């Protein structure tokens, strides 16, 4: 049937024309709602759409088509039809009806089966289904259960499909972008992150960037890209390399407060790149883009922005200002820094404090390829603790790009170095160092999450003070931070925090006022520093300052405690002890060698061998080999394995071995008679006789030092088997003077023995052969152990005198249990925290050097 309607866009259908169209619709409607023939129903849908289009969507016709039975029948077509044209036409009708009457959408959304049908169509590639889903405004829980992100991304990526027959309220791609935004806005932060990662894995970012040029949906695209960068910081580089900044800035200038907030958060996140040169390029584009002054616009927005966006715009504004050397006063810089520091004071808004700390840490410029700050790892590396930095290297987070030249990398380092000096300068000098006072307050926080980033920032700033002109800010920093840093050192259980505190304290080591404070807290931090030195060289520097302070009494700092006494008398005397990689080996007079696990305070036997048939007099190691000398006239070579030693060679030297030192090339040992034997593991041992009885040996390089009777030391050149006198002591008419123990440590030879004129030990520089110090005591010293801090001298009266290694001053005396038991062996662990003492009564005493 033909009917005439006006083609004027402003015309209104006459009542007669409306009734005519409705009458024409009735057969189609009847067939659609009652027929079981799919083809007839599909033809009816096409007929309805044609009449609907010609009717100019008159309200009476709209009301007629909005009946629930018709709506349900159209949805049934969506479920049953395989014709793409019919499906698209059905969606057109439903979309138009929803646009005109919201109750239609409410009817559809209330039925899960109807919504499921539309999501299935979307997943099957029907782009228009996205429009219908968007119009229905489903709640987050309803839409999230269908995992639509991959299908929506694919829709955006696909080329446009012509659909000129009907005019849709909005394009399917715009609808898809809007749905993605709705999914990201809804739900928890965790679900937002997962959904953003889904967009990235579906390669949705390039497609979103392509559509950023269009004004429609621009805000939604910026928000989606922001969520992607927050979820996977590593995608920033690809976005920054591709994006056109003008659409973002145009949106900022034209948008309301909410839109502006999204734009500045996006830009602030975008410039957190792992290359300072690239970051500065992006900042320069932002600064120069647009017809208005970007910096002035940001400043105006900063002054009126909601609290949650102030930090982002402040960080962005400060970086834009620092593109040039900060030689003159800048209102942009002052306002930005003030905003960031003010946020550090907001104890009632801890989220803002954390965000301010994060912004300041990213300003430093140490950013991994995955977009995370590694300022902490870099500072720890400076302090000598390389593990976190090395872990990033192994994970290829700090890798250099393949096409980088040395020139490119040098340029990057120069730009980063210049940038860091600018950042440090403006932060430290703002309001006479007010940032240090703010950091002092943050360090007092009870929040564990806040202390670490605050400590990282404070450490970096104090570390950078040495690169800045002296303006009195160092005093401000010391007054604000010193006591808080000492408190971290004293109370924190976190290794990284303690190392950072020591590095920060190092900046004040030349300050006499800092020395006074360190002296006050010396006793409480000394133990921590001793434990820390195996991780950080900075701890050693601070310890040296402490030990040289006149106000510090080292006898008060010294502390030791007996952990356990091990009774091994069934194996006879403990003649030798050796510490080796968390293990202690003991040699006994019955020929037994015991291997102890010493990783815990109380050692535990993990192996016991009886290869030697007589007393094991000496144990020494070189590389992965252990060497044992015995009265059974053999030297045994052992392979050192984790928690095990295995004998791999036996050398019969035909005479008892009283003292032994060895390495892979040769063994030097003392037997009966004068001189020392040198054995190259194959030929007959060679006697080097200097007519003195040797009591102890020490080897370094190709030189062997022999402690002898007559209180002398001989130096043997192993390369040509010659010897010279290294030291000759004063002879006494009464008594026998002997060197009982030699130890080499850090280029010095420690020689101890009989007390002569109240001196029982001397320290020689191996490079100059000069005496550089003496151990003043009236007791003969028979055994010596040395670690990085102390000298332990075992006397013949069963006491151990403790001396500071660097100052050679006595600080304590340890009285062994059992009265005057002879000390036969003495060794300290590598960290200098434990002391092991073997005695003639077959016992090993273990002392903790706290």
Protein Blocks (a to p, Z undefined) as FASTA:
>chain_A
ZZdddfbfkbccdfklmmmmmmmmmmmmmmmmmpccfklmmmmmmmmmmmmmmnoopakl
mmmmmpfklmmmmmmmmmmpmcfklmmmmmmmmmmmmmmomklmmmmmmpmklmmmmmmm
mmnopaklmmmmmmnopafklmmmnopmlmmmmmmmpccdddfkbccfbdfklmmmmmmm
mmmmgocfklmmmmmmmmmmnopmmmmmmmmmpmghklmmmmmmmmmmmmmmmlmmmmmm
mpcfklmmmmmmmmcfklmmmmmmmmmmmmmcfbfklmmmmmmmmmmgojbdfklmmmmm
mmmgcfklmmmmmmmmmmmmmmpccfbccfklmmmmmmmmmmmmmmmlmmlmmmmmmmmm
mmnopacfkopafklmmmmmmnopaklmmmmmmnopmbccfklcfklmmmmmmmmmmmmm
mmmmmmmmggghllmmmmmmmmmpcbfklmmmmmmmmmmmmmmmmmpccehlmmmmmmmm
mmmmmmmmmmpcbfklmmmmmmmmmmmmmpmklmmmmmmmmmmmmmmmmmmmmmpmklmm
mmmmmmmpmklcfklmpccddfbdcdfklnopafbdcdeehiacdddfkopacdddfkbm
bdcdfbdcfkbfbdcfbdcdehjbdcdddfkopacdddddehiacdfbdcdehiacfbdc
ddfkbccdddededjdddehlaccddddehiacfbdcdehjbccdddehiiacdddfklo
pacdfbdcdddfedcdddfbdcdeehiacdddddeehiabdcddfklopafbdcddfbdc
fbdcddfkbccdddfkopacdddfklopafbdcddehijaccfbdcddfkopaccdddfk
opacddddZZ
